[in-house]
Amino acid sequence: MPKPEFYEVDVPIHRTDQQLHGLHVFTGQATSPSEALARAHQVYDAALAARKAGLANPGRQDDGWGASGIRDGWELDWRAAKAGLWSNPFSWTSTSSYVL
């Protein structure tokens, strides 16, 4: 069985009533990009259902996946979502340098 690794799923978003666009980012453990995409979609659906029912956000799961920042009026374009291994930009092994 493949070892789970940390993935990032980037999903384009847009406002339905304005010309605003952005990106919703999900992260968590998975064994493949397709599993990462499926988990991101699952936690988003759970958070959205909780919000619509007036319940608290289910929060982060044991495998690291969770959905926060869900807002009314924003639509996610899951067909354009991209999944890949996550790379920590603040890691000392990163080739980029950041000044904080």
The 8 nearest C-alpha neighbors of each residue, nearest first, counted from 0:
[[1, 2, 30, 3, 31, 29, 4, 34],
 [2, 0, 30, 3, 31, 4, 29, 28],
 [1, 3, 30, 4, 0, 29, 28, 31],
 [4, 2, 30, 29, 28, 1, 5, 31],
 [3, 5, 28, 29, 30, 6, 2, 84],
 [4, 6, 28, 27, 85, 84, 29, 3],
 [7, 5, 84, 85, 27, 26, 83, 28],
 [6, 8, 26, 85, 83, 25, 82, 84],
 [7, 9, 82, 25, 81, 24, 36, 26],
 [10, 8, 24, 81, 80, 23, 22, 82],
 [9, 11, 80, 23, 22, 77, 76, 75],
 [12, 10, 22, 76, 21, 75, 23, 80],
 [13, 11, 75, 21, 22, 74, 20, 76],
 [12, 14, 20, 73, 74, 19, 21, 15],
 [15, 13, 73, 17, 19, 16, 72, 74],
 [14, 16, 72, 17, 73, 13, 74, 18],
 [15, 17, 14, 72, 18, 19, 73, 13],
 [18, 16, 14, 19, 15, 13, 20, 72],
 [17, 19, 14, 20, 16, 13, 15, 21],
 [20, 18, 14, 13, 17, 21, 15, 12],
 [21, 19, 13, 12, 14, 18, 22, 11],
 [20, 22, 12, 11, 13, 23, 19, 10],
 [21, 23, 11, 12, 10, 24, 9, 20],
 [22, 24, 10, 9, 11, 12, 25, 21],
 [25, 23, 9, 8, 22, 10, 26, 7],
 [24, 26, 8, 7, 39, 9, 23, 66],
 [27, 25, 7, 6, 64, 8, 24, 63],
 [28, 26, 63, 64, 5, 6, 62, 29],
 [27, 29, 5, 4, 62, 3, 6, 63],
 [30, 28, 3, 35, 4, 31, 34, 5],
 [29, 31, 3, 1, 4, 2, 34, 28],
 [32, 30, 34, 33, 29, 35, 3, 83],
 [31, 33, 35, 82, 34, 83, 36, 30],
 [34, 32, 36, 35, 31, 37, 82, 30],
 [33, 35, 37, 31, 36, 32, 29, 38],
 [36, 34, 32, 38, 29, 33, 37, 39],
 [35, 37, 33, 39, 34, 38, 82, 32],
 [36, 38, 34, 40, 35, 39, 41, 33],
 [39, 37, 41, 35, 40, 36, 34, 42],
 [40, 38, 36, 42, 41, 37, 25, 35],
 [39, 41, 43, 37, 38, 42, 44, 36],
 [42, 40, 38, 44, 43, 39, 37, 45],
 [41, 43, 45, 39, 44, 65, 40, 66],
 [44, 42, 40, 46, 66, 45, 41, 47],
 [43, 45, 47, 41, 42, 46, 48, 40],
 [46, 44, 42, 48, 43, 47, 49, 41],
 [47, 45, 49, 43, 56, 48, 44, 42],
 [46, 48, 50, 44, 49, 45, 43, 51],
 [49, 47, 51, 45, 50, 46, 44, 52],
 [50, 48, 54, 52, 46, 47, 51, 56],
 [49, 51, 47, 53, 52, 48, 54, 46],
 [50, 52, 48, 53, 49, 47, 54, 46],
 [53, 51, 49, 50, 54, 48, 47, 55],
 [52, 54, 50, 51, 49, 55, 48, 56],
 [55, 53, 49, 52, 50, 56, 51, 48],
 [54, 56, 57, 49, 50, 53, 46, 58],
 [55, 57, 46, 58, 49, 54, 50, 67],
 [58, 56, 46, 55, 59, 45, 49, 65],
 [59, 57, 56, 65, 60, 66, 67, 46],
 [58, 60, 65, 64, 63, 61, 57, 66],
 [59, 61, 63, 64, 62, 65, 58, 57],
 [62, 60, 63, 59, 64, 28, 27, 65],
 [61, 63, 28, 60, 64, 27, 29, 59],
 [62, 64, 27, 60, 61, 59, 28, 65],
 [65, 63, 27, 60, 59, 62, 26, 39],
 [64, 66, 59, 42, 58, 60, 63, 67],
 [67, 65, 43, 42, 46, 58, 68, 25],
 [68, 66, 69, 65, 58, 56, 46, 43],
 [67, 69, 70, 66, 23, 46, 56, 71],
 [68, 70, 67, 71, 47, 66, 46, 43],
 [71, 69, 68, 73, 72, 47, 67, 50],
 [70, 72, 73, 69, 74, 14, 47, 50],
 [71, 73, 14, 15, 70, 74, 16, 13],
 [74, 72, 14, 13, 71, 15, 70, 12],
 [75, 73, 12, 13, 14, 76, 72, 15],
 [74, 76, 12, 77, 11, 10, 73, 13],
 [75, 77, 11, 78, 79, 12, 10, 74],
 [76, 78, 80, 79, 75, 10, 11, 40],
 [79, 77, 76, 80, 10, 81, 75, 11],
 [78, 80, 77, 76, 81, 10, 11, 9],
 [81, 79, 10, 77, 9, 78, 11, 76],
 [80, 82, 9, 8, 79, 10, 83, 36],
 [83, 81, 8, 32, 7, 36, 9, 35],
 [84, 82, 6, 32, 7, 85, 8, 81],
 [83, 85, 6, 7, 5, 86, 82, 4],
 [86, 84, 6, 7, 5, 83, 87, 26],
 [85, 87, 88, 84, 93, 90, 6, 7],
 [86, 88, 90, 89, 85, 93, 92, 91],
 [89, 87, 90, 93, 86, 95, 96, 97],
 [90, 88, 87, 91, 93, 97, 96, 95],
 [91, 89, 92, 93, 87, 88, 86, 94],
 [90, 92, 93, 89, 94, 88, 96, 87],
 [93, 91, 90, 94, 89, 95, 88, 87],
 [94, 92, 90, 95, 91, 88, 89, 87],
 [93, 95, 92, 96, 91, 88, 90, 89],
 [96, 94, 93, 97, 88, 89, 92, 90],
 [95, 97, 94, 98, 93, 89, 88, 91],
 [98, 96, 99, 95, 89, 88, 93, 90],
 [97, 99, 96, 89, 95, 88, 91, 90],
 [98, 97, 96, 89, 88, 95, 90, 91]]
